[in-house]
Every structure is written in structure tokens, then in C-alpha cells.
């Protein structure tokens, strides 16, 4: 048996930072929609739309089982969103706190 070769990691830091700059420069919802539709597949857009929906639901204390049933996703997938919301300095938590005036505080 031969040992499996592992590929060296590719440093994408510069490209990641460039992409962040591209997103930060988008000024309208229409332009962001066009950028997303050019860059991402329908499945990718659906995936992060589901993640955003489940995080809103979690923030509002909808049960994980209810979210899983409504969105037809696994509880494991919901756990990731739950962990993100538990980060006290998390940006998503901050956004949702502003959206809901923090009356649903996690």
C-alpha cells in the first residue's frame, strides 16, 4: 500500500481580504443580489439563507426541534448556529441584538 499524498495548504489570505473588500464596497441590495447570483450557486445561496433564518429563530428562542422540522435540516446543523450565537463578542449576535432590540437576549 502506498501512503496517500497530502496537498500543501493554499494561502488564500490575500484573496479572502480582497473578497471582503468587494463585499464592503457594494452599496445597494440590488447590487449585492447580482453579486451573490453571479458568485454563488442556488444551493449555496439557499444554504446561507437557511443559516440566517435558523439563527434568527434561535435568537428568538424557537426550539431547535421546531427549526429542524420547519427548515428540514439536522439538529447538528442547528448546533453550529447555536454556538455562533453563544459567542459574547460575535458579530451575528450583535446584529440580531440590534434587530430585536435585545429583548430576546441569549
C-alpha positions as CSV (number, residue, x, y, z in Angstrom):
1,X,0.0,0.0,0.0
2,X,1.2,3.4,-0.8
3,X,0.9,6.3,1.6
4,X,-1.6,8.9,0.5
5,X,-0.1,12.2,-0.5
6,X,-1.4,15.3,1.2
7,X,-1.6,18.5,-0.7
8,X,0.0,21.5,0.9
9,X,-2.4,24.2,2.2
10,X,-3.0,27.1,-0.2
11,X,-2.7,30.5,1.4
12,X,-5.9,32.3,0.4
13,X,-5.5,35.2,2.8
14,X,-5.0,37.8,0.1
15,X,-8.0,36.6,-1.9
16,X,-10.1,36.4,1.2
17,X,-9.2,40.0,2.1
18,X,-9.9,41.1,-1.5
19,X,-13.3,39.4,-1.3
20,X,-14.2,41.2,1.9
21,X,-13.3,44.5,0.3
22,X,-15.5,43.7,-2.7
23,X,-18.5,42.9,-0.4
24,X,-17.8,46.1,1.7
25,X,-18.0,48.2,-1.4
26,X,-21.4,47.0,-2.5
27,X,-23.8,49.9,-1.9
28,X,-27.3,48.5,-2.7
29,X,-29.4,45.4,-2.1
30,X,-29.8,45.1,-5.9
31,X,-26.0,45.1,-6.5
32,X,-25.5,42.6,-3.6
33,X,-28.1,40.3,-5.1
34,X,-26.5,40.5,-8.5
35,X,-23.1,39.7,-6.9
36,X,-24.4,36.8,-5.0
37,X,-26.2,35.4,-8.0
38,X,-23.0,35.7,-10.1
39,X,-20.7,34.2,-7.4
40,X,-22.8,31.5,-5.7
41,X,-24.9,28.6,-6.9
42,X,-28.6,28.5,-6.0
43,X,-27.7,25.7,-3.5
44,X,-25.1,27.9,-1.8
45,X,-27.5,30.8,-1.5
46,X,-30.1,28.5,-0.1
47,X,-27.6,27.2,2.5
48,X,-26.6,30.6,3.9
49,X,-30.2,31.8,3.7
50,X,-31.2,28.8,5.9
51,X,-28.3,29.5,8.3
52,X,-29.5,33.2,8.6
53,X,-33.1,32.0,9.2
54,X,-32.2,29.5,11.8
55,X,-30.0,32.0,13.7
56,X,-32.9,34.5,13.8
57,X,-35.2,31.7,15.1
58,X,-32.6,30.6,17.7
59,X,-32.2,34.2,18.8
60,X,-35.9,34.4,19.4
61,X,-35.9,31.1,21.4
62,X,-37.6,29.0,18.8
63,X,-36.8,25.4,19.8
64,X,-34.1,23.5,17.8
65,X,-36.6,20.7,17.1
66,X,-39.1,23.2,15.7
67,X,-36.4,24.8,13.5
68,X,-35.2,21.4,12.3
69,X,-38.8,20.4,11.3
70,X,-39.7,23.7,9.6
71,X,-36.4,24.0,7.6
72,X,-35.9,20.3,7.1
73,X,-32.4,20.3,8.5
74,X,-30.5,18.2,11.0
75,X,-30.0,19.2,14.7
76,X,-26.3,19.1,14.0
77,X,-26.6,21.9,11.5
78,X,-28.5,24.0,14.0
79,X,-25.8,23.4,16.7
80,X,-23.3,25.4,14.6
81,X,-25.7,28.4,14.6
82,X,-26.3,28.0,18.3
83,X,-22.5,28.0,19.0
84,X,-22.2,31.2,17.0
85,X,-24.8,32.9,19.0
86,X,-23.2,32.0,22.3
87,X,-20.0,34.0,21.4
88,X,-20.4,37.1,23.6
89,X,-18.5,39.2,21.1
90,X,-19.9,37.5,18.0
91,X,-20.9,39.8,15.1
92,X,-24.1,37.9,14.2
93,X,-25.2,38.1,17.9
94,X,-24.6,41.8,17.8
95,X,-26.6,42.2,14.6
96,X,-29.5,40.2,15.9
97,X,-29.4,42.1,19.2
98,X,-29.8,45.3,17.3
99,X,-32.6,43.9,15.1
100,X,-34.6,42.6,18.1
101,X,-33.7,45.5,20.5
102,X,-32.1,42.7,22.6
103,X,-35.3,41.9,24.3
104,X,-34.7,38.3,23.4
105,X,-31.2,38.3,24.9
106,X,-29.4,34.9,24.6
